[in-house]
Amino acid sequence: MADDTKNGTIRSNLGLVAPRVNIGGNFVDSTVSVAAAASAASVYTMYRLPTNARIHGWSRVAFDDLASTGSPTIDFGFKAVDENFTTNDAALNDGVNVATAAGTANLIKDHANYGKTVWEILGESSDPGGLADLTITIKDAATNTGGDVTLSLMYSVD
């Protein structure tokens, strides 16, 4: 089985500003089609963010059932774009079961990380600057049915 490395297709990038409230944000939907034989190392780049972007708790991932046998999981994390930090493919969430049924999962596993910046989630002591690719990685086993994975991302930049 070959690695299945693709970029997500951005379906929306909506800038939001709430009236009479001093907040703003961006909402992005990004979808990728996972191959029926994607190996347990396939990486999908869903969206590129600045390292000072705050990821909000409304962010979710929806996925099809990606296996009829085996036990693939998916992890959500960040890949360094400018070699500005150490890539961590499970910084946001890990071990999400995609083998038994279609479903949804929080993008961020630990609610204590809601609203933190990318660099804080990565455990950096200060903002390294630059960009980070938000990635989804197939782990533990290959897929064998294929399907779509969709990221709905809510973020803001101070």
N, C-alpha and C positions, 0 to 999 in steps of 0.2 A: 504494500500500500504506500502511496506517495503522500508527502506532506501536501496539504491543501492550503496554500497561503494566498489570501485575497484581501482586498480592501472593501469595506462596507460601502453600500450605495446610500448616500445622504438623501433623504426624502424631504427633510424640512430643516430649516435653521431659522427659528423664529425668535427675534429679540423681543423681550417682554419688559414693560415698565408699568408697574402698578400705579394707578392714579392716586395722588395725594399721599403716597408712601415712598420713602426714600430707599427703594430697593429696585433692582433691575436684574435681568437674567436672560439666559438663552436656553431654548429648548430645541434639541436636535433628535431626529429619528434617523437611524442608520441600520440597514439590513444587509446581511450577507447570506449567500446560499452555501451551505456546507455540503461537500461532495459525499456520495454514499460510501466512499472508501477513504475518508480523511483519516490520516494517521494520528496517533496519539502524540502529537507535537505540532500539529497544524496551528498556525497563528493567523488571526483575522484582525486587521487594523480597522477599528470602527470610527475613530475620530481623533483629530489632533488638537491638543489643548496647550495653552501656556501653563507653565508650572505654578503660576499664582492663581489659577482658576480654582474656585470653590465648587466641589461636587455636592449637590443637594440630595437629601434623602428621598425625594420623589423619583429619582432615577431608577429604572427597572430594565430587566432583560427578559424577553419572551423568546421561547424556543419550541421547535417541533421535537417530537420523539425522534432521536437520532440513531437509535439502535434497536434491533429486534433480538439480538444476542450480544453478549459482552456487557461491559459496564463503563462506557465513556462518561467522563465528567467534563465540566468546563470551569476554567478560572478566569477572573477578570483582573487586569492589572495594567501596568504602564511599561512601555518600551522607550528608552532614551532616544531622542532624535539627534541631539547635538553632543552625545557622550557627556552630558551634564549631570548624570546620576547613574546609579546602577539599576539596570532593568529589573523589574519585579513583576512577573506575570501573574502573581496572586495577591497583589497589594490591596485590592478592593474586596474580592470574594474568591473562595476556592471550593472545589469539590461539589459543584452543583450538578446533581444527577440529571442527565439528559437521555438516559437509557430506558426508563420505564414509562414515561408519558410526556406529552407536551406540557409546558407549564410556563411559569414566570418566577423570577427571583429578584430580590433587591440587588442592585448593582453593588452597593456597599453592605458587606456582611455585618459589621459592627456599628450599631447606631451611634456610638460615641464618636465615630468619624464623620457623621453627617455634617456638612457645611465646612469641613476642613479643606485646605488647599491641597493640590496635588503633592507639593513638596512635603507638607505635614504628614499626609497619608503614607508617603514613602519613607518617613522617618528621618528626613534630612533636618539638620539644625538651623538651616536658613534656606531661602529661596535660591537655587542654583541658576535661575533664569533659563530662558530657552523654552523648548517645546517638549511635550510628552505625547506619544501615541497611546490612546486607550485601546487595549487589545483584549481579545478573547482567545484562549488557548484550549485546544482539546487535550485532555489528560487521561491517563490510566488505561485506555483501550481505544481502538479505532472505531469510527462510526461505520454503520453498514446499511443505513436506510437513507441518510441525507435529509436535508430540510433547511429551513430558514432559521436564523437567529437575528432578532431585532433588538437594538439598544434604543431606549428612550432616555436621553440624557438631559438633566437640568443642571446648569452650572451658571456661575456668575464670576466676574473678575472685578476685584476691588479697584 
